[in-house]
Amino acid sequence: MPLGRPRTALIERLRRYVEKTDGCWLWTGRKTWSGYGEITLGGKRGRKIRAHRVAWESVHGPVPNGLCVLHRCDVRSCVRPDHLFLGTRADNAADCLTKARHARGERVGSAKLTASQVQQIRDLAACGEARRAIADRFGVSRSNVGLIVSRQRWRAEES
């Protein structure tokens, strides 16, 4: 649901928590677990919205349905309006991939292997060790070993 043009009081609250630098304008108030600035509408129990969205709407007006406010600078706490632009969720995902901001390899929260272990798996397979034995040794499935060896998992840019 779009905010429309934020009320003056909300804009003043936004300004109170902004540290302006030569580059980004950094949000110093409450942040989400992922580092985005957050501001509350309607008191303590009100709806929480992203600070960069309020900053965008304070200058440009409502965000059209289906669009998101994205960062050119890739600084999640930045609320500088000229560092922000509109895009779809698909644009946001593509931007993330293009700028390599997504978790890969060891940085994936559910990763069971390190880059070093992946290289060991490939070396063992190249020497002819059975995939079942490799899987047992590293605590992964045989199919996962096969995907690693064939580079369908843990491609070169991930390790």
C-alpha positions in Angstrom: 0.0 0.0 0.0 1.6 3.3 -1.0 2.2 6.0 1.6 1.4 8.9 -0.7 3.4 12.0 0.2 4.6 11.5 3.8 3.3 13.9 6.3 5.6 16.7 7.5 6.0 15.1 10.9 7.2 11.8 9.3 9.7 13.7 7.1 11.0 15.5 10.1 11.4 12.2 11.9 13.3 10.9 8.9 15.7 13.9 8.9 16.4 13.4 12.6 18.0 10.0 12.0 20.0 10.8 8.9 23.8 11.4 8.9 24.7 13.1 5.6 28.1 12.2 4.2 29.8 13.3 0.9 28.3 10.1 -0.6 25.4 8.3 1.1 23.0 9.7 3.6 23.1 7.1 6.3 20.1 6.1 8.4 21.1 6.1 12.1 17.7 5.0 13.5 16.3 1.5 13.9 17.3 -1.0 11.3 16.0 -4.4 10.2 18.0 -7.5 10.8 19.3 -7.2 7.3 20.5 -3.6 7.7 17.7 -1.5 6.1 16.5 1.6 7.9 13.0 1.3 9.4 10.5 3.9 10.6 7.1 3.4 12.2 3.9 4.9 11.0 1.2 5.6 13.5 3.0 5.4 16.9 4.8 2.6 18.7 2.6 -0.2 17.4 2.2 1.2 14.0 3.2 -0.2 10.6 6.9 -0.4 10.0 8.2 0.7 6.7 11.7 1.1 5.1 13.3 4.5 5.6 14.6 4.6 2.0 11.0 4.2 0.8 9.9 7.2 2.9 12.9 9.2 1.6 11.9 8.3 -2.0 8.3 9.2 -1.5 9.1 12.5 0.2 10.7 13.7 -3.0 8.9 11.8 -5.8 5.5 10.9 -4.4 3.9 7.5 -4.1 5.6 4.4 -5.4 3.4 2.8 -8.1 2.0 -0.6 -7.4 4.3 -3.5 -8.2 7.5 -1.4 -7.9 10.1 -1.3 -5.2 12.6 1.4 -4.2 16.1 0.1 -5.0 19.6 1.4 -4.1 22.1 2.4 -6.8 24.9 2.7 -4.2 24.1 -0.8 -2.6 24.3 0.7 0.9 21.2 -0.7 2.7 21.1 2.2 5.2 21.3 4.9 2.6 18.3 7.2 2.3 19.7 9.7 -0.2 16.9 10.2 -2.8 19.3 10.4 -5.8 20.8 7.1 -4.8 17.4 5.4 -5.1 15.5 4.3 -8.1 12.3 2.3 -8.8 12.2 -1.2 -10.1 10.3 -4.5 -10.0 11.2 -7.4 -7.7 12.7 -9.0 -10.8 14.8 -5.9 -11.3 15.9 -6.1 -7.7 16.9 -9.8 -8.0 18.8 -9.1 -11.3 20.6 -6.1 -9.7 21.6 -8.4 -6.8 23.0 -11.0 -9.2 24.8 -8.5 -11.4 26.5 -6.9 -8.4 27.2 -10.3 -6.8 25.5 -9.4 -3.5 23.8 -12.8 -3.1 25.3 -15.5 -0.9 27.4 -18.1 -2.8 29.6 -21.0 -1.7 30.5 -20.9 1.9 28.4 -17.8 2.5 25.2 -19.6 2.0 23.7 -20.1 5.4 22.9 -23.8 4.8 26.3 -24.7 3.2 27.7 -27.9 4.7 31.0 -27.7 2.8 33.9 -25.2 2.5 35.6 -24.4 -0.7 38.6 -26.5 0.4 36.4 -29.5 1.0 34.8 -29.1 -2.5 38.2 -29.1 -4.0 39.1 -32.3 -2.0 35.9 -33.9 -3.3 36.8 -33.1 -6.9 40.4 -34.3 -6.4 39.2 -37.6 -4.9 36.7 -38.2 -7.7 39.4 -37.4 -10.3 41.6 -40.1 -8.6 38.8 -42.6 -9.0 37.4 -42.8 -5.4 33.8 -44.0 -5.3 31.2 -41.3 -4.9 29.6 -43.2 -2.1 32.9 -43.2 -0.1 33.4 -39.5 -0.8 29.8 -38.7 0.3 30.2 -40.7 3.5 33.5 -39.0 4.2 32.1 -35.5 3.9 28.5 -36.2 5.2 26.7 -35.3 2.0 24.7 -37.3 -0.5 26.1 -39.2 -3.5 24.0 -37.0 -5.8 25.5 -33.9 -4.2 29.0 -35.3 -4.8 28.0 -35.9 -8.5 26.7 -32.3 -8.8 29.9 -30.9 -7.3 32.1 -33.0 -9.6 30.2 -32.0 -12.6 30.3 -28.3 -11.4 26.5 -28.0 -11.3 27.0 -27.1 -7.7 29.9 -25.0 -6.4 30.9 -23.6 -9.8 34.3 -21.9 -10.0 33.0 -18.4 -9.1 31.5 -19.8 -5.9 34.6 -21.4 -4.5 
